[in-house]
Amino acid sequence: MISAGVDIGAATTKAVILNKDASAGFFSALLETGDNVRSAAEEVLERSLEKAGISRGMLDRVFSTGYGRRAAQFAHKAVSEIICHGKGAHFLVPEARTIIDIGGQDSKIIRIDDSGRVIDFSMNDKCAAGTGRFLEVMARVLKVGHVSNMGPISLKSTNRCQISSTCTVFAESEVVSLRAEGATREDLIAGIHRAIASRVEIMGKRVGFRPKVVFTGGVAKNIGARKALGEETGMEIFVPEEPQIVGALGAALLAQEQDS
Amino acid sequence: MYRELLKTCGFEAAEIEKEGARIGKAFEIAGIDEEDVKRGESRVGRYFDVELEGVRKILGAWIKEFTDLVLAKEEGKFVVYLSFPPVPHVAATLAVASESVHAGPPELTIDTVLGQIFGKINPVLETAEGCGLPPGLANCSLLQCRVGAIERGIIPKPDLTIVSGFLCDQAPKQDEVLLHEKMGVSVAYMDSCVDDDWKKWPVPAPRRVAYFAREIRDAMEKFHEFTGVQVTEAMVEAGANAYGALSRVFTEINDLLKADPIPLGANSFGVFAYFMRSATKRALLEGPAVGDALLREVKERVREGKGVLEKGVPRVMFYLYHFTDPGIMDMIERSGLAVVVTTLSGVTSTAIKSDYPDIYERVADVNLRRGTRHSDLGFSTEWAILSRDWNVDGVIVGYHFSCRGAAAPAFMTKKMLDQAGIPSMLLEFDLYDTRTYSPETMRTRVETFAEVLRERRKSKAQAERHG
């Protein structure tokens, strides 16, 4: 049994190919979603198949997830990304009970049980503040190049700024104004990370943080955001090696289960 | 251009001949064009169970009600608007008091026809935003709806509004400032505040009953002053009886939703429930017959074991649902959740008996026993009890963030459900506004919740099997 999971997110599209013996490892691919969701899904699946060294015909079952999950016409089933993140995180970290997923356009706190089943969740889908998009906008405003540069820069902060706006557009004005007042990029970025962490912490209060806390999604790669989340929640934050593919992995695992 | 739509909404050919010109005129005043009619046809077919004659007839009755409302002044009627949620006995009393009066909460009609059927309510809300009701600041879309529709000339400026602030203290302010001061409309306040002792729910304090009864009497007196129609106790009794007849049909259909598989979709039941709650003249006249038609059909489905969803799917309550967008309910049902209880179902005043000797006090007592008018705790407790009585698998709590009356109780209800171990999920929106959420992100929440409830059902069944 060979399954695939394809996670079509707002920013990136990911695919995972999984053999029946999932513990033996998996193959994954990732690319930017761009404006053609359908072709992104096709392409990422092809790339992951290439890595696995198999053809599309060898796939027994494909599940899709993410905002564009309905666009993947080749998928046998579309599953919500919350369910998939729960499954994927549990596979990678069996002790995981809380997942913080910060993706391109939303953020979620997911509580799972000891079998990886979702028991409660909380989601910010109202605005871009507290999402990867927020960080991208701030990276552009502060001219730090790629968003991935923000983490290491923020660790050099000595006097973190307070960003009070909860809206991406207003936060942009606030950052520009603080910059004009002489705030350093390091302190501003640390403040931005803390603003995101604070929003996540408020959202998480409803479902409650239980250890082990696993951080997934593209923003999990940002060491500054991870540090801020740990400080804000008072919890140890665990980040898997490839936090972006957790949803796709969960979809592939669910596809395996469906068959059994 | 609207002939097909009317046929889908249960109009017979002769009825189209008879009512067509009036309906056409009302649609023209409301700015309903060909594109809107096409959209309406598509929405009606997609979101409502038009296979059932009862549902078709209810939608048709709403179109007639809309026509009555839009043309009321032109047709020489004295127009009275009541607040939403209405005190149905008062609306029903005015409906039976005189043939020359059009009375009711206009928001329900605008929402059903312009919102649910045509998907064209936003221009009305946008107009209200330019008239002193900006979004947020507790100016909910329900309040915007009335002002925007008057300002756009869709519905007539009323001769009198009877406003109550039981649930929403913003409604009397709106009617006073915008309708009275700006538009010169006379206002009668049938008011009270929700200050009953929480511990005594559902029994209201006698002082509140006496006060509310006096307020209803005063409002009826004001109605007399304006129309020359003296409201008698016999009229109040007749109104209550007419409303009671409609409520009984409603309750019977409501009880049938306990069947598994669920025999009727929530959007279709919702338009009937809404029709009943409006308690307008047309609702009292046509409601029992269309309700009976629906009841017969639903009974038949239950007998045949036919449902709108598979047997055994999780059953949920959708507390404070989105009134205007039937797409949300449709999405929930398509994700495999049977919506058995909503804001408009479950609790009916017919089930409540009052021992007060005075007819006005009886009306006051019956209405104040509704959680929304008793106290915030009553509001929440009523729904928490319903979720238990209907043995639902979970509850979707609509968080109407611009509604002063409902926003805080939504959280109180959620807390009660958490304590009772009933899974619940918040969906945020404003009750008549379709601009404040993204359906796709909402879908992620709904599908996840559906999956969580399915898993819980499975685990429960497994545990039961293993003793």
HADDOCK unambig.tbl for C-alpha pairs under 7 A between the chains (distance, minus, plus):
assign (segid A and resid 80 and name CA) (segid B and resid 444 and name CA) 5.55 0.50 0.50
assign (segid A and resid 80 and name CA) (segid B and resid 447 and name CA) 6.21 0.50 0.50
assign (segid A and resid 80 and name CA) (segid B and resid 448 and name CA) 5.82 0.50 0.50
assign (segid A and resid 82 and name CA) (segid B and resid 448 and name CA) 6.44 0.50 0.50
assign (segid A and resid 83 and name CA) (segid B and resid 448 and name CA) 6.32 0.50 0.50
assign (segid A and resid 118 and name CA) (segid B and resid 452 and name CA) 6.23 0.50 0.50
assign (segid A and resid 119 and name CA) (segid B and resid 452 and name CA) 6.39 0.50 0.50
assign (segid A and resid 125 and name CA) (segid B and resid 441 and name CA) 6.32 0.50 0.50
